[in-house]
Amino acid sequence: MLDPTPFPLDHLAARGESDDPALILKDKTLSFADLQERIALLAGWLAQKVGNGERVASWAVKGELTCLMPLAAARAGVVHVPINPLLKRAQVAHIVADSGAAMLVGTKARLKTLEPDDYGENCEVVEESAAWDQAATGDGITASSTRDPEDLVAILYTSGSTGQPKGVMLSHANLWLGAVSVAHYLRMAADDVTLAVLPLSFDYGQNQLLSTWYAGGCVTPLDYLFPRDVAKACAKHSVTTLAAVPPLWVQLTEMDWPEDAVSSLRRFTNSGGALTTHMVRDLRALAPHADVYPMYGLTEAFRSTYLDPSLVDTHPTSMGTAIPFAEILVINDADEVAAPGEEGELVHCGPLVAQGYWQDPARTSERFKPAPEQSKYGGTAVWSGDRVKRDNEGLLYFVGRRDAMIKSSGNRISPQELEDAAVSTGLVSEAVALGVADDRLGHAIHLVVRGDPGAGDAAADRMRKELAKALPNFMQPHVVHWRDTLPTNANGKLDRSALGKEIRGIAARGDDQ
């Protein structure tokens, strides 16, 4: 029976049998007993280094530290701030400063890219290897914590449609119940092996760990260079669960998979963009025996809906229905529950709703509002800004987004952040970033800039080089359009709507240089 009782997050470390494998690393495998021991050491070190409730940021590739930090921080009573290892200096400096991190733990190569001003005198910087060396000589915290499940345990930074990334505040209960929910509807078991290919700084990626451990299963993390690395890992570890985003599915289904790489697969899960009917068909061809789970979520409420695998072939474009512990309402423009077939805003209610944005009451009030009076949960709800419809069978369908968020290769990208970076090069006066629908990427990033007349290709190339220094790879524009002027509306503001229509028309004709 599904247990709705949340526990402090570090209790997940004791969900499996002590001798069963819990984490397969490059150089060793940790059992659940080993997991408890290593978490205890890391938690003891964290508690010694920083005070209760302080923030500890991690900036490293997948490994023992990044996999255990969520549970060790929970046991130590500190707040974990995972940073995507693909981010670069400016983004990391913003996250460290905004979170007020008391400590940043990371790999030596990454930390060397930072200057003292990037983290300030109040943040201690510790190399990953040194952290483990120090933890091994200290006293561990062996007992599972008894903290209030509503205590803050993590801040995940996610891009908005405007401005810098914002930190979503998550409690023990948020993460615990998310793990319970996913493990339940995916029907996970103690003999499952999850290949963790998604970044652990994302809620979808972090849940790969938590839901698998809740079920008593085993996780093997992978930072892949090529899609074939994923297939090799599936074969090597007899993987049963593979989660990805649409652009990766395209690459994976274009490969030839050996039989031993697919024979153990039980389920594919997708979020970060919708699966197309072609992707579903290709996944079916790759592993006909495996279930396909399309899912929809947002960091502010973790996960909202999933489509039961039995309905994927007959309703391939549906978002499905609410996951366990989530209540999903469709509210029309009259603030009423929308009728079947009527468009409205997706509103997520219930215990998976996050605690708001870190130290940002203005943006919190825009997204986190009182639940509609029709909600059985009440309290605070997340008003997603996404427009959806519900059919007569209760299945949800995505209509569109209210904001201008760019979603490329599974990453949410703030147009304003990219535009600010372009203008900061000093090569252009104005910039507009747009997402153009793309079968492989979800959105291709088009950057339209206004610079010196006649500067053209040479200046665009210079700007690309500057952006490559300032922004991570997934934020780099795929196409740069150099203009002498940009259109404005009656108020003198940039006419983004007209510009978007023009650029999408150019892209559709294939003349996108």
Summary of the structure (lengths in Angstrom):
residues: 513
radius of gyration: 22.8
end to end distance: 56.8
largest distance: 69.1
contacts: 1757
relative contact order: 0.09
helix: 34%
strand: 26%
